[in-house]
């Protein structure tokens, strides 16, 4: 996926402890923590597009944009008390957003 402008400007991958800390801050209403968490997980969206949706004839940047919508939904609705990893939950939300977009196009 050469040429993704966003990939080079992303913050580094967060440690498990840093992710948990940001999730706690997000639950307390910290908007800055929410933005940091979203930005740090955009690589997950790019990965899904490259490896699972790469064969679609749709422009990849459009798929990334739709995947980010799914990522934002995941951040807004994730409940860490259910004992699942954020990445597992977010992957489903990202995939659903992309599938929905793909069916419309």
Rosetta blueprint (number, residue, H / E / L):
1 X L
2 X L
3 X L
4 X L
5 X L
6 X L
7 X H
8 X H
9 X H
10 X L
11 X L
12 X L
13 X L
14 X L
15 X L
16 X H
17 X H
18 X H
19 X H
20 X H
21 X H
22 X H
23 X H
24 X H
25 X H
26 X H
27 X H
28 X L
29 X L
30 X L
31 X H
32 X H
33 X H
34 X H
35 X H
36 X H
37 X H
38 X H
39 X H
40 X H
41 X L
42 X H
43 X H
44 X H
45 X H
46 X H
47 X H
48 X H
49 X H
50 X H
51 X H
52 X H
53 X L
54 X L
55 X L
56 X L
57 X L
58 X L
59 X L
60 X H
61 X H
62 X H
63 X H
64 X H
65 X H
66 X H
67 X H
68 X H
69 X H
70 X H
71 X H
72 X H
73 X H
74 X H
75 X H
76 X H
77 X H
78 X L
79 X L
80 X H
81 X H
82 X H
83 X L
84 X L
85 X L
86 X H
87 X H
88 X H
89 X H
90 X H
91 X H
92 X H
93 X H
94 X H
95 X H
96 X H
97 X H
98 X H
99 X H
100 X H
101 X H
102 X H
103 X H
104 X H
105 X L
